[in-house]
């Protein structure tokens, strides 16, 4: 298979960038989800660039942090945040799986979704503002690492044994598509790459960022397991919630001991 088909699949399904998906089959889904962290890298670099430009214009760390959190949302058309809100509404309803999935599929957003979005975005902005206040480099690296961690979490979520909750949609297209050994190999590369990039920040930064990636993956996989138990499998909304959970958890760990 041409690797570009997988890259197009990753960017075409996980971002709003003008990329045309040339293949929509099981093989393309497998390759695309293996390339998912690359899409995260690009989104993270875009977010860090915008934050850096604002800091150069003397905007202050808070505005730079808001912009950094907003860029990935804009470049995904809010897809993952929408998924997070829908999953929060589905889980918060405490209804049986079929009813919860129907709630998640509705176009409106309920109180659980609103509260979850508010606290998650506040947490992300708070961490980025703290890191930008320390230095642009810390905030920029955090933005890139968090975005890559989020998409790596999606790669791991596509491993065998994680069934789709519905017979259609993105969840059904990619569920179980990525072999466990391949997913583990990508995870090792991403963790090592994040640690290597963070090493430029000083002693201990490499380990700190590797732990942040690991924490993001752990938190997201716990949510994934809970959703599979509650809904009977994964949906596109669950993937969005997994990505945002990984982002937030990774950022929180980066804030701990950052000063």
C-alpha positions, -999 to +999 in steps of 0.1 A: +000+000+000+012+035-008+020+052+026+005+085+012-029+068+012-026+063+049-013+098+055-042+112+035-066+091+056-051+104+089-052+140+079-085+137+060-104+122+090-086+137+120-081+173+107-100+199+087-069+205+065-077+203+027-066+167+023-086+144+001-090+108+013-082+086-017-090+053-001-116+043+025-110+007+032-097-015+060-061-013+048-062+025+045-078+028+080-050+007+094-023+028+078-041+060+086-044+054+123-007+044+124+000+078+109-023+096+133+005+110+156+019+128+125-014+147+122-011+156+158+024+168+153+013+192+126-016+205+146+007+210+176+032+229+156+005+251+142-008+258+177+027+265+191+034+289+161+003+309+168+011+311+205+046+322+198+035+349+174+012+364+200+040+363+226+063+381+202+035+408+199+035+411+237+001+396+241+008+379+274+008+342+283-029+339+289-040+351+254-013+329+238-026+299+258-062+305+246-050+308+210-029+276+214-059+257+227-082+272+200-060+263+170-064+225+172-101+230+178-103+251+146-082+228+126-105+199+135-137+219+133-142+211+169-147+174+161-129+160+192-144+185+216-179+177+202-171+140+207-161+147+243-193+166+250-214+139+235-197+112+255-201+132+287-239+135+279-241+098+272-222+087+303-240+113+324-274+101+314-269+068+332-292+052+306-287+018+289-263+016+260-288+020+232-304+051+248-271+066+257-259+062+221-290+079+209-284+108+232-248+111+219-260+111+183-284+141+189-271+175+176-277+194+208-255+194+239-266+187+274-255+200+308-229+172+313-214+181+279-212+218+287-197+214+321-171+189+307-161+212+279-158+242+302-135+224+327-114+206+301-107+238+282-101+258+313-076+232+324-058+232+291-056+270+290-044+272+326-016+248+320-005+264+287-006+299+303+016+287+332+041+271+308+041+301+285+048+324+315+079+303+321+091+305+285+077+302+250+097+270+245+080+253+274+045+262+261+054+253+226+068+219+234+038+212+256+014+220+228+032+197+204+036+169+229-001+171+239-013+170+203+009+141+194-002+122+226-039+127+217-035+112+183-013+084+196-041+076+220-064+071+189-038+047+174-039+026+205-077+028+207-078+011+172-062-021+185-078-055+183-104-063+210-120-028+209-153-033+190-174-007+173-206+003+191-224+009+158-221-008+124-214+025+106-193+057+110-156+063+118-157+040+148-167+010+127-142+019+100-112+019+123-121-002+153-097-031+157-078-021+125-043-016+140-023-046+150-012-044+186+025-048+178+024-020+152+005+002+177+031-005+204+059+003+179+044+037+171+039+044+208+076+038+215+086+061+186+063+089+197+073+087+234+110+087+224+105+116+200+087+137+226+114+130+252+141+138+227+125+171+217+119+180+254+155+173+263+164+207+248+145+224+277+170+212+303+179+183+327+149+161+336+127+175+309+129+144+287+117+121+315+091+146+325+076+148+290+078+110+286+058+106+318+033+132+305+028+112+273+024+080+294-001+096+317-021+109+288-023+075+272-032+058+305-060+083+312-074+080+277-073+042+278-092+041+311-119+062+295-119+040+264-123+009+286-152+025+305-169+036+272-166+001+258-183-013+289-210+013+289-217+015+251-206-019+239-179-004+218-164+027+203-179+055+181-164+085+165-175+105+196-156+081+219-125+087+198-129+124+202-133+120+240-102+098+241-081+124+222-092+153+245-087+132+276-051+124+265-044+160+257-056+173+291-040+146+312-006+151+294-008+188+300-017+185+336+014+163+342+035+188+324+022+215+348+033+195+378+068+204+388+072+227+359+083+257+379 
